[in-house]
């Protein structure tokens, strides 16, 4: 947000009117003339540069409406203003009134701040440094100007200038040739660059002052941060864990993210006289799109999925004084460091909540059915005896270079476990092999109907057999039937480990029962 320094207060405007303009009595006509001149100037700018200017309609999203003109300007590799919206909105201005009691100065008038409804201009600009951004200018004194910048647009321009290939959708980078260049480009966004570009565009599109007026009052602009958002993305090699992690993180956040935890994340001390807001909530912004929010005074920290590509932690603040920070543009680096530490704290707490045994249900996930293309494969049950028998047989397939045919596997299962063809038929084996192939545990030898375990299949087979025969079986027996006497156990490290596991399971059962 930026405001002309000479007109930020009523007293400054009175001095400006009397000293520079030579008008002893401040009246409404003086202010109205400045507004009329500026509105005519905007109309002339739009007409001379052939920029469309329209009134904003209710219910129409401005960013989507101006997207076609932006695409056309990008196609021409041009820069400048590509659209102007007019909107009736509330804004700060001045009110002039006569004093209630007579004074010694007949020209004395009371000039006070007030908020009223008047025309605002939205200039949609494509800048060669900052990329696309919006300049919102008020048409009444003190001509308060607001800028809406997106750091992702600046990064896009920096990467394009450096010749680094990337793929971007909305405000998310989906792919990049050199990942190191991405944070380096973000760090180059400095207050000096922002001030230089905003000064240039404000001089072009803002209210015009003569050289005499600028010289007399030393007109300048002070830039302050009204609202700022800082995000951090967590990218995964595969897409499917993102939703599960976010879903579990929301569940744990609602239970574990108490007021004390929120104060720890934001780096403040919670006292009984706490003046602000501390809460967390899950909101549904769009159909199927949820956002987890943690509120802190005038700020909030949110987490959501972005294009099924990454998890985004984003902090938004409307009042930097909540963090003990100054709102001047020169303090942008301090804001960045503070917000980076807050997102670090939130990610650390969430990683600790998720780093527990109960949040890794491998056996439950394998037991669920999967869909490959249009084919649906049933899940694999670890307690199924057919599974255990087939695993033991297939683990010996390494002796056959080209894998085992279906008939060879069937014959080996029948002989090894003394089964009849009625107890385990050939069609049942084919069903099991088809299910295992869908889960990626077995593969065919080229086009031959010969099967062997994949690398993943060998690991799963060893794990399941080990779990069933050497781990689950002995521990379940000692838990449900008879536990060996610890005073007369043999001198064996394996037996000592079994007794230690028995005690640990007993403790887990007690904790779960409580």
C-alpha positions as CSV (number, residue, x, y, z in Angstrom):
1,X,0.0,0.0,0.0
2,X,1.3,3.5,-1.0
3,X,0.2,7.0,-0.2
4,X,1.4,10.4,-1.3
5,X,3.5,11.8,1.6
6,X,2.3,15.4,1.0
7,X,-1.4,14.5,1.3
8,X,-1.5,11.7,3.9
9,X,-3.1,13.9,6.6
10,X,-5.6,16.8,6.7
11,X,-2.9,19.2,8.0
12,X,-0.6,18.4,5.2
13,X,-3.4,19.0,2.6
14,X,-4.2,22.3,4.2
15,X,-0.6,23.4,3.9
16,X,-0.4,22.1,0.4
17,X,-3.5,24.0,-0.7
18,X,-2.5,27.3,0.9
19,X,1.3,27.3,0.3
20,X,1.6,25.6,-3.1
21,X,-1.7,26.1,-4.8
22,X,-2.2,29.6,-3.4
23,X,-5.8,28.9,-2.3
24,X,-6.3,30.4,1.2
25,X,-9.7,28.8,1.7
26,X,-9.9,25.0,1.4
27,X,-13.2,24.0,-0.1
28,X,-14.9,21.0,-1.7
29,X,-14.5,22.4,-5.2
30,X,-10.7,22.2,-4.9
31,X,-10.8,18.5,-4.1
32,X,-13.5,17.8,-6.7
33,X,-11.3,19.5,-9.4
34,X,-8.4,17.2,-8.6
35,X,-10.7,14.2,-8.9
36,X,-12.1,15.4,-12.2
37,X,-8.7,16.0,-13.7
38,X,-7.5,12.5,-12.6
39,X,-10.6,10.8,-14.0
40,X,-10.2,12.6,-17.3
41,X,-6.5,11.6,-17.4
42,X,-7.4,7.9,-16.9
43,X,-9.9,8.0,-19.7
44,X,-7.4,9.7,-22.0
45,X,-4.7,7.1,-21.1
46,X,-7.1,4.3,-22.0
47,X,-8.2,5.9,-25.2
48,X,-4.6,6.7,-26.4
49,X,-3.2,3.3,-25.5
50,X,-6.3,1.4,-26.7
51,X,-6.8,-0.2,-23.3
52,X,-10.3,-1.5,-22.5
53,X,-11.9,0.2,-19.5
54,X,-15.1,-1.2,-18.0
55,X,-17.1,-1.1,-14.8
56,X,-16.7,-4.2,-12.7
57,X,-19.8,-6.3,-12.6
58,X,-21.0,-7.9,-9.4
59,X,-20.3,-11.6,-9.1
60,X,-17.6,-11.6,-11.8
61,X,-14.1,-12.6,-10.7
62,X,-11.8,-9.9,-12.1
63,X,-8.7,-12.2,-12.5
64,X,-10.6,-14.6,-14.7
65,X,-12.2,-11.8,-16.7
66,X,-8.9,-10.1,-17.7
67,X,-7.1,-13.4,-18.4
68,X,-7.7,-13.3,-22.2
69,X,-6.1,-9.8,-22.7
70,X,-3.1,-11.0,-20.6
71,X,-2.6,-14.0,-22.8
72,X,-2.7,-11.9,-25.9
73,X,-0.1,-9.5,-24.4
74,X,2.1,-12.5,-23.4
75,X,1.8,-13.9,-27.0
76,X,3.1,-10.5,-28.4
77,X,5.9,-10.4,-25.7
78,X,4.7,-6.9,-24.8
79,X,4.5,-5.1,-21.5
80,X,2.2,-2.4,-20.1
81,X,-1.4,-2.0,-19.1
82,X,-3.7,-4.5,-20.6
83,X,-7.0,-3.8,-18.8
84,X,-8.7,-1.2,-16.5
85,X,-11.6,-1.8,-14.2
86,X,-13.7,0.9,-12.5
87,X,-15.3,0.0,-9.2
88,X,-17.3,1.9,-6.5
89,X,-15.7,1.1,-3.2
90,X,-15.1,2.5,0.2
91,X,-11.9,4.5,0.7
92,X,-10.2,7.2,2.8
93,X,-10.8,10.8,1.9
94,X,-11.2,14.3,3.5
95,X,-14.3,16.1,4.8
96,X,-14.3,19.9,4.9
97,X,-16.6,21.7,7.3
98,X,-16.9,25.2,8.9
99,X,-15.9,25.6,12.5
100,X,-18.7,25.5,15.1
101,X,-17.5,28.7,16.7
102,X,-16.1,31.8,14.9
103,X,-12.3,32.2,14.7
104,X,-9.9,35.0,14.1
105,X,-9.0,33.5,10.6
106,X,-12.0,33.8,8.2
107,X,-10.3,31.2,5.9
108,X,-10.1,28.6,8.6
109,X,-11.8,25.3,7.8
110,X,-11.9,21.9,9.6
111,X,-10.4,19.2,7.4
112,X,-10.9,15.7,8.8
113,X,-10.4,12.1,7.7
114,X,-13.4,10.1,6.6
115,X,-14.3,7.0,4.6
116,X,-16.8,7.3,1.7
117,X,-17.8,5.5,-1.4
118,X,-16.2,6.6,-4.7
119,X,-14.6,5.4,-7.9
120,X,-11.5,3.3,-7.8
121,X,-9.4,2.2,-10.8
122,X,-7.8,-1.2,-11.1
123,X,-4.9,-1.1,-13.6
124,X,-3.9,-4.6,-14.7
125,X,-0.2,-4.4,-15.7
126,X,2.4,-6.8,-17.1
127,X,5.8,-5.6,-16.0
128,X,9.0,-6.8,-17.4
129,X,10.5,-7.3,-13.9
130,X,7.6,-8.0,-11.6
131,X,5.4,-9.8,-14.1
132,X,1.6,-9.4,-13.9
133,X,0.4,-7.3,-11.0
134,X,-2.5,-4.9,-10.1
135,X,-2.4,-1.2,-9.2
136,X,-5.5,0.0,-7.4
137,X,-5.8,3.8,-7.4
138,X,-8.4,6.0,-5.6
139,X,-9.8,8.9,-7.5
140,X,-10.3,11.1,-4.4
141,X,-7.8,12.7,-2.1
142,X,-5.4,11.5,-0.7
143,X,-5.3,9.2,-3.8
144,X,-4.4,6.1,-1.8
145,X,-2.8,3.5,-4.0
146,X,-2.7,-0.2,-3.4
147,X,-0.6,-2.8,-5.2
148,X,-1.2,-6.5,-5.5
149,X,2.0,-8.4,-6.2
150,X,2.7,-12.1,-6.7
151,X,6.2,-13.4,-6.0
152,X,5.6,-16.3,-8.3
153,X,5.3,-13.9,-11.2
154,X,8.6,-12.3,-10.3
155,X,10.2,-15.7,-10.1
156,X,8.8,-16.6,-13.5
157,X,10.3,-13.5,-15.1
158,X,13.7,-14.2,-13.4
159,X,13.7,-17.8,-14.7
160,X,12.7,-16.7,-18.2
161,X,15.5,-14.0,-18.3
162,X,18.0,-16.7,-17.1
163,X,16.9,-19.2,-19.8
164,X,15.8,-21.8,-17.3
165,X,13.0,-24.1,-18.5
166,X,10.0,-24.6,-16.2
167,X,6.3,-25.5,-16.2
168,X,4.0,-23.3,-14.2
169,X,0.2,-23.4,-13.6
170,X,-1.4,-20.5,-11.8
171,X,0.9,-19.7,-8.9
172,X,2.6,-23.1,-8.7
173,X,5.8,-24.3,-10.4
174,X,5.1,-27.9,-11.4
175,X,8.5,-28.7,-13.0
176,X,11.9,-26.9,-13.5
177,X,15.1,-27.8,-15.3
178,X,17.4,-26.6,-12.5
179,X,15.8,-26.7,-9.0
180,X,18.5,-24.6,-7.4
181,X,17.5,-21.6,-9.5
182,X,14.0,-21.6,-8.0
183,X,14.8,-20.4,-4.4
184,X,17.7,-18.3,-5.8
185,X,15.2,-16.3,-8.0
186,X,12.8,-16.0,-5.0
187,X,15.6,-14.5,-2.8
188,X,16.3,-11.8,-5.4
189,X,13.0,-10.1,-4.8
190,X,14.1,-7.1,-2.7
191,X,12.5,-3.9,-1.5
192,X,14.7,-1.9,-3.9
193,X,13.4,-3.7,-6.9
194,X,9.8,-3.4,-5.8
195,X,10.1,0.3,-4.9
196,X,11.8,1.1,-8.3
197,X,9.0,-0.6,-10.3
198,X,6.1,0.8,-8.3
199,X,7.5,4.3,-8.4
200,X,7.7,4.1,-12.2
201,X,4.1,2.8,-12.6
202,X,2.7,5.2,-10.0
203,X,4.3,8.1,-11.8
204,X,2.6,6.9,-15.1
205,X,-0.8,6.0,-13.8
206,X,-1.2,8.0,-10.6
207,X,-2.5,11.5,-10.1
208,X,-0.2,14.1,-11.8
209,X,1.5,16.9,-9.9
210,X,3.3,19.8,-11.7
211,X,7.0,20.3,-11.3
212,X,6.4,23.3,-9.1
213,X,4.2,21.3,-6.8
214,X,6.7,18.5,-6.5
215,X,9.5,21.0,-5.8
216,X,7.7,22.9,-3.1
217,X,6.3,19.9,-1.2
218,X,9.0,17.3,-2.0
219,X,6.3,14.8,-2.9
220,X,7.2,11.1,-2.4
221,X,5.5,7.8,-1.6
222,X,5.8,5.6,1.5
223,X,5.3,1.9,0.8
224,X,3.9,-0.3,3.5
225,X,2.8,-3.9,3.7
226,X,-0.9,-4.2,4.3
227,X,-1.2,-8.0,3.7
228,X,1.4,-10.5,3.0
229,X,1.5,-14.3,2.3
230,X,4.5,-16.6,2.5
231,X,4.3,-20.2,1.4
232,X,6.5,-23.3,1.5
233,X,5.9,-26.3,-0.7
234,X,6.7,-29.9,0.1
235,X,7.2,-31.9,-3.1
236,X,6.9,-35.7,-3.2
237,X,8.3,-38.1,-5.8
238,X,4.9,-39.8,-6.1
239,X,1.5,-38.2,-5.9
240,X,-0.5,-40.8,-4.0
241,X,0.9,-40.1,-0.5
242,X,0.0,-36.4,-0.6
243,X,-3.7,-36.8,0.2
244,X,-3.2,-39.4,2.9
245,X,-0.6,-37.3,4.7
246,X,-2.8,-34.2,4.4
247,X,-5.8,-36.1,5.6
248,X,-4.0,-37.6,8.6
249,X,-2.3,-34.2,9.3
250,X,-5.7,-32.6,9.5
251,X,-7.0,-35.2,12.0
252,X,-4.0,-34.9,14.2
253,X,-4.0,-31.1,13.9
254,X,-7.5,-30.8,15.2
255,X,-6.6,-32.9,18.3
256,X,-3.0,-31.9,18.9
257,X,-2.8,-28.3,17.8
258,X,-4.0,-26.7,21.0
259,X,-3.7,-23.0,21.9
260,X,-0.3,-23.7,23.6
261,X,1.0,-25.5,20.5
262,X,-0.2,-22.6,18.2
263,X,1.7,-20.1,20.4
264,X,4.8,-22.2,20.2
265,X,4.6,-22.4,16.4
266,X,4.2,-18.6,16.2
267,X,6.9,-18.0,18.7
268,X,5.0,-16.2,21.4
269,X,4.2,-16.8,25.1
270,X,0.6,-17.6,25.9
271,X,-0.7,-15.6,28.9
272,X,-4.2,-15.5,30.6
273,X,-4.6,-11.9,29.3
274,X,-4.1,-13.1,25.7
275,X,-5.8,-10.4,23.5
276,X,-6.2,-12.2,20.2
277,X,-7.5,-15.3,18.5
278,X,-6.1,-18.8,18.8
279,X,-8.0,-21.6,17.0
280,X,-7.8,-24.2,14.3
281,X,-10.5,-25.3,11.8
282,X,-10.9,-27.3,8.6
283,X,-12.7,-25.4,5.8
284,X,-14.0,-26.6,2.5
285,X,-13.2,-23.9,0.0
286,X,-14.4,-25.8,-3.1
287,X,-16.0,-29.2,-3.7
288,X,-13.5,-31.8,-2.5
289,X,-10.9,-29.2,-1.7
290,X,-10.2,-28.7,2.0
291,X,-7.9,-26.3,3.9
292,X,-6.6,-26.6,7.4
293,X,-6.2,-23.3,9.2
294,X,-4.6,-22.3,12.5
295,X,-5.6,-18.7,13.5
296,X,-3.3,-16.4,15.4
297,X,-4.5,-12.8,16.1
298,X,-4.9,-11.2,12.7
299,X,-2.9,-13.9,10.9
300,X,-3.4,-17.6,10.1
301,X,-1.4,-20.5,8.9
302,X,-3.0,-22.9,6.4
303,X,-2.2,-26.1,4.7
304,X,-3.7,-27.6,1.6
305,X,-3.0,-29.8,-1.5
306,X,-2.0,-28.0,-4.7
307,X,-2.7,-29.8,-8.0
308,X,-2.0,-33.2,-6.4
309,X,1.7,-32.3,-6.8
310,X,2.7,-30.9,-3.4
311,X,1.6,-29.9,0.1
312,X,1.7,-26.1,0.7
313,X,2.1,-24.5,4.1
314,X,1.1,-20.8,3.8
315,X,1.0,-18.1,6.4
316,X,-1.0,-14.9,5.8
317,X,-0.9,-11.7,8.0
318,X,-3.0,-8.6,7.9
319,X,-1.1,-6.9,10.7
320,X,2.7,-7.4,11.1
321,X,2.7,-5.8,14.5
322,X,1.3,-9.1,15.8
323,X,4.8,-10.5,15.2
324,X,6.7,-7.5,16.5
325,X,7.6,-6.5,12.9
326,X,7.4,-3.1,11.2
327,X,5.2,-2.8,8.1
328,X,7.5,-0.6,6.0
329,X,8.7,-2.2,2.7
330,X,12.3,-1.9,3.9
331,X,11.6,-4.6,6.5
332,X,10.6,-7.3,3.9
333,X,13.7,-9.5,4.6
334,X,12.8,-9.5,8.3
335,X,9.3,-10.6,7.5
336,X,10.6,-13.3,5.2
337,X,12.9,-14.7,7.9
338,X,10.1,-14.6,10.6
339,X,7.6,-16.4,8.4
340,X,10.1,-19.0,7.3
341,X,10.8,-19.9,10.9
342,X,7.0,-20.2,11.6
343,X,6.5,-22.6,8.7
344,X,9.5,-24.6,9.9
345,X,8.0,-24.9,13.3
346,X,4.6,-26.1,11.9
347,X,6.3,-28.6,9.6
348,X,8.4,-29.9,12.5
349,X,5.4,-30.4,14.8
350,X,3.5,-32.2,12.0
351,X,6.5,-34.5,11.2
352,X,6.7,-35.5,14.9
353,X,3.0,-36.3,15.0
354,X,3.2,-38.5,11.9
355,X,6.5,-40.2,12.8
356,X,4.8,-43.0,14.9
357,X,4.2,-46.7,14.3
358,X,0.4,-46.5,14.1
359,X,0.5,-44.1,11.1
360,X,2.2,-46.7,8.8
361,X,-0.5,-49.3,8.2
362,X,1.4,-51.3,5.6
363,X,-0.6,-54.5,6.1
364,X,-3.9,-52.6,5.9
365,X,-2.8,-50.9,2.7
366,X,-1.8,-54.2,1.0
367,X,-5.1,-55.7,2.0
368,X,-7.1,-53.0,0.2
369,X,-8.1,-53.6,-3.5
370,X,-6.4,-51.6,-6.2
371,X,-7.4,-50.4,-9.6
372,X,-4.9,-50.6,-12.5
373,X,-6.4,-48.9,-15.6
374,X,-9.9,-50.3,-15.8
375,X,-9.1,-53.5,-14.0
376,X,-9.7,-53.9,-10.2
377,X,-7.6,-56.4,-8.3
378,X,-8.6,-57.7,-4.8
379,X,-6.4,-57.0,-1.8
380,X,-3.9,-59.5,-0.3
381,X,-4.7,-60.9,3.1
382,X,-1.6,-61.8,5.2
383,X,-3.5,-64.5,7.2
384,X,-4.7,-66.4,4.1
385,X,-3.1,-69.9,4.1
386,X,-3.2,-70.0,0.3
387,X,-1.0,-66.9,0.3
388,X,1.6,-68.4,2.7
389,X,1.8,-71.7,0.7
390,X,2.2,-69.9,-2.6
391,X,4.9,-67.6,-1.2
392,X,7.0,-70.5,0.1
393,X,6.9,-72.2,-3.3
394,X,7.7,-69.1,-5.4
395,X,10.7,-68.3,-3.2
396,X,12.3,-71.4,-4.7
397,X,11.8,-70.2,-8.3
398,X,15.3,-68.9,-8.4
399,X,16.4,-72.4,-9.4
400,X,14.5,-72.0,-12.7
401,X,15.9,-69.2,-15.0
402,X,12.8,-68.6,-17.0
403,X,10.3,-68.8,-14.1
404,X,7.7,-71.5,-13.4
405,X,4.7,-72.2,-15.4
406,X,1.3,-72.4,-13.8
407,X,1.2,-76.2,-13.9
408,X,4.7,-76.4,-12.3
409,X,3.7,-74.1,-9.5
410,X,0.4,-75.9,-9.0
411,X,2.2,-79.3,-8.8
412,X,4.8,-77.9,-6.4
413,X,2.1,-76.6,-4.0
414,X,0.2,-79.9,-4.0
415,X,3.3,-82.0,-3.3
416,X,4.9,-79.6,-0.7
417,X,1.7,-79.3,1.4
418,X,0.1,-82.7,0.6
419,X,-3.0,-81.2,-0.9
420,X,-5.4,-82.6,-3.4
421,X,-6.5,-81.0,-6.7
422,X,-10.0,-80.6,-5.1
423,X,-8.6,-78.7,-2.2
424,X,-6.5,-76.3,-4.4
425,X,-7.5,-76.3,-8.0
426,X,-5.6,-74.8,-11.0
427,X,-8.2,-72.0,-11.5
428,X,-7.7,-71.0,-7.9
429,X,-3.9,-70.7,-8.5
430,X,-4.5,-68.7,-11.7
431,X,-6.7,-66.3,-9.7
432,X,-4.0,-65.9,-7.1
433,X,-1.3,-65.2,-9.7
434,X,-3.5,-62.7,-11.5
435,X,-4.1,-60.9,-8.2
436,X,-0.3,-60.9,-7.4
437,X,0.5,-59.7,-10.8
438,X,-1.9,-56.7,-10.4
439,X,-0.1,-55.8,-7.1
440,X,3.3,-56.0,-8.9
441,X,4.6,-59.0,-6.9
442,X,5.0,-61.4,-9.8
443,X,5.8,-60.9,-13.4
444,X,5.7,-63.0,-16.6
445,X,8.7,-64.1,-18.5
446,X,8.2,-62.1,-21.7
447,X,5.1,-63.5,-23.6
448,X,5.5,-66.9,-21.9
449,X,3.0,-68.0,-19.2
450,X,5.8,-68.5,-16.8
451,X,5.9,-66.5,-13.6
452,X,8.6,-65.4,-11.1
453,X,8.7,-63.0,-8.2
454,X,9.7,-59.4,-8.8
455,X,12.2,-57.6,-6.6
456,X,9.3,-56.2,-4.6
457,X,7.7,-59.6,-4.5
458,X,10.8,-61.2,-3.0
459,X,10.9,-58.6,-0.2
460,X,7.1,-59.0,0.5
461,X,7.4,-62.8,0.5
462,X,10.3,-62.8,2.9
463,X,8.6,-60.2,5.1
464,X,5.3,-62.1,5.2
465,X,6.8,-65.5,5.8
466,X,9.1,-64.1,8.5
467,X,6.2,-62.3,10.1
468,X,3.9,-65.3,10.0
469,X,6.3,-68.1,11.1
470,X,9.1,-66.4,13.0
471,X,7.5,-63.3,14.6
472,X,3.7,-63.3,14.7
473,X,3.3,-67.0,15.4
474,X,5.6,-67.3,18.4
475,X,4.5,-64.0,20.0
476,X,0.8,-64.8,19.5
477,X,1.4,-68.3,21.0
478,X,3.0,-66.8,24.1
479,X,0.3,-64.2,24.4
480,X,-2.8,-66.5,23.9
481,X,-1.6,-69.9,25.1
482,X,1.5,-70.4,27.1
483,X,4.4,-68.0,27.7
484,X,7.8,-69.8,28.3
485,X,9.2,-69.5,31.8
486,X,11.7,-66.6,31.8
487,X,13.7,-68.1,34.7
488,X,14.6,-71.3,32.8
489,X,15.1,-69.9,29.3
490,X,18.2,-71.1,27.3
491,X,21.2,-68.8,26.8
492,X,20.1,-67.6,23.4
493,X,20.0,-64.0,22.1
494,X,16.9,-64.9,20.0
495,X,15.0,-66.2,23.0
496,X,15.9,-63.2,25.0
497,X,14.6,-60.9,22.2
498,X,11.3,-62.9,22.2
499,X,10.9,-62.4,26.0
500,X,11.6,-58.7,25.5
501,X,9.0,-58.5,22.8
502,X,6.5,-60.2,25.0
503,X,7.0,-57.6,27.7
504,X,6.7,-54.8,25.2
505,X,3.5,-56.2,23.7
506,X,2.1,-56.5,27.2
507,X,2.8,-52.8,27.8
508,X,1.3,-51.7,24.5
509,X,-1.9,-53.7,25.3
510,X,-2.2,-52.0,28.7
511,X,-1.8,-48.6,27.1
512,X,-4.3,-49.2,24.4
513,X,-6.8,-50.6,27.0
514,X,-6.4,-47.5,29.0
